[in-house]
Amino acid sequence: HDTTPSHEVPFQPTGFTVKGLDIGKNRMNWNRNGNKSGTGYTIEVKYALDGEFQVVDTVTATKYDHQKQTPGVPAWYRITPRRGKLVGDPSETVAVYN
């Protein structure tokens, strides 16, 4: 854990992937891209290409399972890193349709 708070804006997550599972779960993975342990990652989703992103959860891990999703419904995800009040650039938006 980062015991000395960093005053650097966190780096954009890389290698973001989403896999839709037919059991109603979308499994996400991404790379820290050099961000320190304890960096928060806000996961957002939208269900229409021209829709608004809504927050799903904020985690410090680099994996997440979005539960209770309906198979056959497309979803667009992005991950935004945060350290304290500093917010980095969001990841690329990734679509999933299972």
C-alpha positions as CSV (number, residue, x, y, z in Angstrom):
1,H,0.0,0.0,0.0
2,D,1.2,3.5,-0.8
3,T,2.0,5.0,2.7
4,T,3.2,8.3,1.2
5,P,0.4,9.9,-0.8
6,S,1.3,10.6,-4.4
7,H,0.6,13.9,-6.0
8,E,0.8,12.5,-9.5
9,V,-2.3,12.2,-11.6
10,P,-2.8,8.4,-12.1
11,F,-2.1,6.9,-15.5
12,Q,-4.8,5.7,-17.9
13,P,-5.4,2.0,-17.5
14,T,-4.3,-0.2,-20.4
15,G,-5.2,-3.6,-21.8
16,F,-8.9,-3.2,-20.8
17,T,-11.0,-6.3,-21.8
18,V,-14.5,-7.3,-21.1
19,K,-15.8,-10.9,-21.6
20,G,-19.6,-11.5,-21.4
21,L,-20.5,-14.8,-19.8
22,D,-23.9,-16.4,-20.5
23,I,-24.5,-16.7,-16.8
24,G,-25.3,-13.0,-16.6
25,K,-21.8,-11.8,-15.7
26,N,-19.4,-9.5,-17.6
27,R,-15.8,-10.2,-16.5
28,M,-13.4,-7.2,-16.8
29,N,-9.6,-7.1,-16.6
30,W,-7.1,-4.3,-17.1
31,N,-3.5,-3.3,-16.4
32,R,-2.4,-0.8,-13.8
33,N,-0.1,0.9,-16.3
34,G,2.3,1.9,-13.5
35,N,-0.3,3.1,-11.0
36,K,0.6,2.5,-7.4
37,S,-1.2,0.0,-5.2
38,G,-4.2,1.6,-3.7
39,T,-5.2,3.5,-6.8
40,G,-9.0,3.4,-7.1
41,Y,-10.7,2.5,-10.4
42,T,-14.2,3.7,-11.1
43,I,-16.1,1.3,-13.4
44,E,-18.8,2.9,-15.5
45,V,-21.3,1.3,-17.9
46,K,-23.8,2.5,-20.5
47,Y,-26.4,0.4,-22.3
48,A,-26.9,2.6,-25.4
49,L,-24.1,4.0,-27.6
50,D,-25.5,7.5,-27.2
51,G,-26.4,6.9,-23.5
52,E,-24.8,8.4,-20.4
53,F,-22.2,6.4,-18.4
54,Q,-23.3,5.4,-14.9
55,V,-21.1,4.3,-12.1
56,V,-21.1,0.5,-11.3
57,D,-18.5,0.4,-8.6
58,T,-15.0,1.6,-7.5
59,V,-12.3,-0.9,-6.7
60,T,-8.6,-1.1,-6.1
61,A,-8.2,-4.4,-7.9
62,T,-7.6,-4.8,-11.7
63,K,-10.4,-7.3,-12.2
64,Y,-14.1,-7.0,-11.7
65,D,-17.2,-9.1,-12.4
66,H,-20.3,-7.1,-13.2
67,Q,-23.1,-9.3,-11.9
68,K,-26.8,-9.6,-12.8
69,Q,-26.3,-8.6,-16.5
70,T,-28.8,-9.7,-19.1
71,P,-27.3,-11.9,-21.9
72,G,-27.9,-10.4,-25.3
73,V,-27.9,-6.8,-24.1
74,P,-24.9,-4.8,-25.3
75,A,-23.0,-2.7,-22.8
76,W,-20.1,-0.2,-23.1
77,Y,-17.6,0.0,-20.2
78,R,-14.7,2.3,-19.2
79,I,-12.4,2.5,-16.2
80,T,-11.3,5.8,-14.7
81,P,-8.3,5.9,-12.2
82,R,-8.4,8.0,-9.1
83,R,-5.9,8.8,-6.3
84,G,-7.4,11.0,-3.7
85,K,-8.7,14.1,-5.5
86,L,-6.6,13.4,-8.6
87,V,-8.5,11.8,-11.5
88,G,-6.7,10.3,-14.6
89,D,-7.9,9.8,-18.1
90,P,-10.5,7.0,-18.6
91,S,-9.5,3.8,-20.4
92,E,-10.7,3.2,-23.9
93,T,-14.4,2.3,-24.0
94,V,-14.9,-1.4,-24.6
95,A,-18.2,-2.9,-25.8
96,V,-19.5,-6.4,-24.9
97,Y,-22.4,-8.3,-26.4
98,N,-23.0,-11.8,-25.3
